[in-house]
Amino acid sequence: MMSGSERRKTKIIKDKKERGEWAESVFMVRAGENGLPVSKPWGDSKSFDCVVGRPGKFAAVQVKSTIAKLETGKGYICSVCSSHKVYEAGAFDFLVAYVIPEDAWYIVPAEKIRGLKSISLCTREGRYEEYREAWHLLREAAGNAESSDDSLLATPGRDGAPRDSGTACDEGVGEPAAMPMGPGVARMQNAFNFFRRQLERGGVVPQKPPGEVDPNG
């Protein structure tokens, strides 16, 4: 979790609908950072905003966001209804609530907010604090529980760049060891490596890449 000094800063979008659409797009990015396949259904008539998982194991997600502070000034209130009506059972599997000023995400099972129109978040005694940044719940629901550390695959480092833990460096080589890949992907990777070496050496890159490239140059 980011400290206060590392927290992402963002300009608050005033229009509520536009802010909601933006929050959905941010969720898709954060889900990817946490190793979750995510997709968005066509249109906006569904009772959920996004789907995470793979064929045979999907979880429907309703994304909400808030910038509204509680009257006490300690915490935020987040609407969890639609057009002032509570969601019906089975409308989605998880509520994902984004507290924008705190850059905090809450991954809440749908049954925990059933029948409610709003919830309080970012409060010290809040009943939902156990779900703060609980991305593992989505990984489990998406059948990805065995990769509980998937969040490290693309979690931003201190410089904001994603960590690439999908590869490992061989001692004394300096080049990351490639993960297993199919022949088609391997050919694309070889071609990419060839072009990169040509550019680094200041050479002229041929218009057509060679069919097979020696990875050792």
N, C-alpha and C positions, 0 to 999 in steps of 0.2 A: 504494500500500500504506500502511496506517495505521502511524504511529509508535507507540512504546510508550505514550506519553501519550494517544494517540487510540484505542488498542485497545479494542474493545468488551468490556465486563465482563459476565459472566453468572454466575448461580448454578448450580452443578453439580447436575444431577439425579442422585440416587443410584441409582435403579432403572435397570438397564442397558437393558431393553427400552424403557422410557419415554424414556430419554436418546437411544436410537437413533431413535425416532419424532420426537422434538424436532429432532434433527440433520437429518432428512429435510425437515422443515418449514422449517428455517433455510436449507437448500440451495435450496429452491424460491424463497425470498425473494432470496437472493444471485444465483441464476441470473437472476431478473427484473431485478435491479439491473444485471446485466451484459448486458442486452439479449437474453436467451435465452428463447424460449417454452418453458415447462416444464409437464408434466402428470404425473399419477400414475395408474398402472393400478389397477383395482378389485381389492381383496383383497391378500393378502400371499403368494400361492403362486408368484409369478413369481421368476425368478432375477435380476431387476433391480428397483430401487425407483422410478425415475423415467424419463421420456423427455423429451429436449430436441429441439427442431427443429420443422419444419413438414411438412405432408403431402408425401410423396415424399422426405423427407430427415430421418430420425430417428436419434438415437443413444440407446442404452439405458445407463442409469447405475446403478451400485451404490454406495450411500452408506454410508460407515463413519465412525465417530468414535472418538476416544480421549482419555483423560485419564491414561493409564498411562505414567509416566516409566520410562526405561531405568535399569538398575541403576547405570550410570555417572552418572546424574543429568543427562546432557546429551542431550536428545532424548526422544522418545516412541515407544513400540511400539504398532502398530496392527494388529489382526487383519484379515486379508483372506480369511478362509475362512468357511464356513457349517457349523455343528454339527461343528467340528473337521475338516471335509473341504474340500479345495481345490475351487475352482469349475472346472467343465468349460469347455473352449474354446467360445466363442460364447455363454456365459451372459450377458454384457453387453459393451458397447463401452469403457466407461470406469469406473475406480474413482475415486470422489470421496471423499477422506479428510479429515475435519475434526479438526484438533488444537484441541480446545476451549480449553484454558488459553492458547494463543497466538493464538487467533482466526485460524488459518492453514488455508487450503484447498489440497489437492493434487489436481490433475486428471491422473490417470495412465492412459495407454492400457492396456487389459486385458492385452495381451500382455507388458507389463513386469512383471506380478505373477503370471503364469500359473505354477501349480505351487507357489506359496508360501502359507504359512499366516499369516505376519505380515511386516511391514516396519517399518523404523525411519525416523522422520520428524523434522524440525527439528534435524538434526545438521549440523555444519559441513561434514563430508566426505560427507554423505549422497548416495546415488546418485539420490535422487528430488528433490533441490532444484531441478532444472531445471523440475519440474512444479508448483512452488509458485505458486499464483495463476495458473496457466496457463489462464485462461478462454478464451483465443483458440483452444485446441484444440477446445473444445466448439462455439464459433462456426463453426469450419471444418467440423467434422463435421456441423453442422446446416445447412450450406449458406449460412452467413451471414458468410463470410470477407471479403466486400467491405465489411462494416461493422465493420472491426477496432476502431474506436473506439466501438462501441456501448456499452461499459462506462460511457462518460461520460453516456449518456442518463439513467441513474437512479442513478449512483454517489453515495453520500451525501457531502455537503460537510462542512466542519468542524463545522457546527451540527447535523449528523445528518440534515438535510433533503435529499431527492434533488435533484440538479441537473436542471433542465429544459432540456436542450439540444435538445429536439425542436422548439423555437420560437426565433425570432430577433427581436430588438427593432428596429423601424424607428427610424432616427435622428429624434429630436424628437417622437416619437409617444408613447412610454411604454407602449404596448400591444404584446404579442408578436404577431408576424406568424403567422397561422394556417397550418398545413401543409395540403396538399391533402386534401380529405375529400369523401365522397359526399354526396348531397343530404339523406339521412336524418340523418346525423351533423351536417351543417351546420345543419339546423333545430333539432336538440337544442342545439347550441352557441349559436345565436342566442337561444333561449328562456332558456338559462342566463344569458347576458350580460344579458338584459332584467331577469330577477329580481335579479341582483346589483346592477345600477344602481339599481333601485327601492329595495332594502334600504339601499344606501349613501346614498341621498338621503332616507331616512326616510319614503318614501312607502308607500302601501298597495299591496300586491301583488294584482292581480286573480286570481280563482280560476282563470280559463282564460287561458293565455298567448296573445298575438296570433299569428296565423299567420305573419306576416313581421315581423321586428324590424329597424329601422334600426341597423346596428352603430355608427353615429356618434352615436346617441341623438337 
